[in-house]
Amino acid sequence: MIEATGTLPPASPALWRDRIETPAVLIDLDIVERNIARCQKHCDELGLAVRPHIKTHKLPLLAYAQLAAGAVGVTAQKIGEAEVMAAAGITDIFISYNIVGAKKLDRLRQLAQAAQLTVTADSLDVVSGLATAFVDAPRPLNVLVECDTGMHRCGVATPEAAVELALQVHAAAGLHFAGLMTYPAPGAGTGAMAWLGAAARLCRDAGLSVEVVSSGGTPDLYRFRSEPAVNEYRPGSYIYNDRSLLASEACEEIDCALTVAATVISVPAADRAIVDAGSKILTSDLLGLDGYGFALGRSDISIPQLNEEHGHLQLTGDGPALVVGQTLRIIPNHACVVSNMVDHVHLVRGEHYVRQESVAARGKVL
Ligand SMILES: Cc1ncc(COP(=O)(O)O)c(C=O)c1O
């Protein structure tokens, strides 16, 4: 059952070690609550609306907690993720993705009956598809023009191209030009903001109203300073954090809410051990790092290799020996992809068990 109030459930007297089978994904709600509150306070102080990306947790329960803390709505990457959030009763959803193809456009039109939707567009092809699908819709579809401010993924390449496309959106029956968005390259801060500021000015000079200018990304969240060019922020990973964010000093170990609990199943040599968590749960995502995770409290351990069901641990010899049957908790390189690997996660508070939660929006590739 979802607590639509946003209140997260309390701990039970039981210890999680007595309740779970490994490998398992643990989510510490005490840390989640701290991370949500810290981000919301930071953005409130900067005058930024918060629209968290649910791709990190894929859990309606945590989306409600983010909304209860003050988020204006949620962000999803796929229509399938947005469908899960809408089915859970969330009514303001930004799908930060170009929706292309007749079947997807049909689903988008359908979904727009259940929630206030916003999508991106970065070409006339995308705008034309959206316009055809929404030409006779009961309410117009909000569209943000996606701007490539340095990530070199999707997005129009110049502020001039942004206003040109914004005018096409504005002219299309069934569409409402709502503003601009970017997913900046980590560390791109000032340049990306100047880019957006120039694009918004050009839009206003062309007579358009620019309601939303949305940026995002956890690596720069707490380095982000008040910037008149932007009025919305879309952080995702901040709710769990992970080893990549530890490496970029965007968080500390105590801020990492998601861990993979793994059992030592073999100790073939004093400097080597094998755990039951491999790439099926930790994933092969390196994000530019060496190794596949960080074992909590064990800086003497590295994880240089994974097979699907085996995690290879290397020990420096500076820590205690590992024994078969022992449980370790591993902070993965990238929390979002780990959420996508499991049917359910185990909610905990410290050492205490809360309950199992279905990862309702996992595996939504469509
Ligand atoms: C479009 C968009 N916005 C926001 C985010 C959230 O980024 P982060 O997880 O770094 O906070 C992502 C992450 O992939 C994204 O693709």
The ligand as a MOL file (V3000), in Angstrom:
LIG
                    3D

  0  0  0     0  0            999 V3000
M  V30 BEGIN CTAB
M  V30 COUNTS 16 16 0 0 0
M  V30 BEGIN ATOM
M  V30 1 C 16.8950 14.4920 -18.3430 0
M  V30 2 C 17.4090 14.1820 -16.9860 0
M  V30 3 N 17.1180 15.0040 -15.9650 0
M  V30 4 C 17.5380 14.7490 -14.7180 0
M  V30 5 C 18.3090 13.6370 -14.4370 0
M  V30 6 C 18.7660 13.3880 -13.0200 0
M  V30 7 O 20.1490 13.3700 -12.9480 0
M  V30 8 P 20.9000 12.9080 -11.6050 0
M  V30 9 O 20.5690 11.4840 -11.3980 0
M  V30 10 O 22.3360 13.1840 -11.8440 0
M  V30 11 O 20.3540 13.7560 -10.5190 0
M  V30 12 C 18.6420 12.7550 -15.4680 0
M  V30 13 C 19.4580 11.5630 -15.2080 0
M  V30 14 O 19.7760 10.7760 -16.0410 0
M  V30 15 C 18.1900 13.0370 -16.7780 0
M  V30 16 O 18.4890 12.2330 -17.8130 0
M  V30 END ATOM
M  V30 BEGIN BOND
M  V30 1 1 1 2
M  V30 2 1 2 3
M  V30 3 2 2 15
M  V30 4 2 3 4
M  V30 5 1 4 5
M  V30 6 1 5 6
M  V30 7 2 5 12
M  V30 8 1 6 7
M  V30 9 1 7 8
M  V30 10 2 8 9
M  V30 11 1 8 10
M  V30 12 1 8 11
M  V30 13 1 12 13
M  V30 14 1 12 15
M  V30 15 2 13 14
M  V30 16 1 15 16
M  V30 END BOND
M  V30 END CTAB
M  END
